[in-house]
Amino acid sequence: MPWIKKGFIYGPDREAPWMNSHAQIPTGLLLDDRIRIYITVRPDQKTSLTTFIDVDIANPAKVLYVHKQPILPLGKPGAIDEFGVMPSAALRVGKDIWLYTIGWQRGLTVPYLNAIGLAISHDDGETFDRAFEGGPVLDRTPLEPYSTMSPCVLRRGDIWHMWYGSGVDWIEMRGKYEPIYYIKYASSRDGLKWERPGTCCIPAHTVDEASTRPAVVYKNGMYHMWFSFRGSDDFRGGKDSYRLGYASSTDGKRWERNDANVGIALGAGGEWDSNMMAYPNILETPSGRYLFYNGNDFGKNGFGYAIWDD
């Protein structure tokens, strides 16, 4: 397969009192002498905070540093990230680092609501401030009424491209509401104001399939996307758990899905990624193209990586 699995990288080991479980949504940023990977750690089962680790460029399994403080506090009451802030896309903009985030609010009939935020760093990605205090960069609209989440952002020339998860419905399964979301496309001239045509990028295989957290690279005149998808009946470790899919496109808007070309498969029984693979992130480095992803239990024990086989 094109992706060669290299193994597990990191899971929180209570390095700080709030670092109790999970290292979700790994989001890589290439620095001069290392890779910085932003992750979501849970102090408890209803709260998410973002921190980072630094790893070796040539060997990401070698952890150089663990940051023991959240890079952002939880949002103020009523803010989009009052109960959780997750990383999703990190990129350089001039001398700054822009980090697009996923904000979490709690719901009543449905368990949560998501929106996309933005934080900016002036010190190479170590500390951040919110670009908009409590407000979203992308939120619900009349045509996208449920949630927005998990963006991947790619700049090519004067155009910013974003692929993101868009909530399209909530369905009742086994006495609780589960979200359905599809990957959609947006574009921008400045990374702040986004045009959202409502284009659905990844056709679903079944009526209850959800797809999210795209990772897009542009290579040899084509866009290539790896993404997470799941069913809705038994996806917390069961038959409908997250898998990774693949699609390709000439323009970044119209995609051809072909999961047979994903190039990576679940691990053997008992391995950390034996029944779930989720939340891919791809980083181009001088040492190769890396795929960071979560395994079983939505990254409860941490994340690992693979390298592209040229």
C-alpha angles and dihedrals in degrees: 000000000000092000115067112203113230099180144240122344112180148343126178115267099187092274085161130019092256096047097088107139147346133037097208134174098017108210118189130212122184114227127183096266106012147014118260113207119194115209140179116242124188121222085187137351094274101044132066129191133179128234134146146231128208119224137184115272094222095040114025090183086073106086112207101179141004117207108220099196130069112254089220132023120232114279125264120269108293094016121129091251101040092128103025145006122196131180120239113158130019123187141157118254108182106305094338136083117229116203118192109207141194115235124206129209125175122243136201108216091023120037100238150354126220135204135170119251136179132226126184130209127200096185104063095279102309101110129021142194125201113255089215119024106237095340133113133239089205123018139154119308135187088267095040101039106165115049148319124218152145103037128193112201125198126177119209116173110312095340128089113206123201130187114188144164114263121194110231102171149347116230128192113241124173092343098313137083119253124190126241114204136172132200112254136180134241135172135203144179095214108019091249108071112050132196109218114192091176092242111169107216105187120047112220121239093212136021092251098045119121126198128191148137099061122196112201131189129178115221134161095350095312137098114227122197131193114187145166122256134174144165124246106232105067109000102136094090097320137100094299096051122137119287130177120254134188136218137169134209141180095211106023092245107071112049137190111214118215112161090179086075096053089110098212136074141194117285125252120278113294095020121123092254099036099119105018140036117180150156102026122201124185125205127185112216138166087258095052144283111308129201114203117192145157125248136197122002094017092293097312090148097034141263142288141190150232132203127225114251108224 
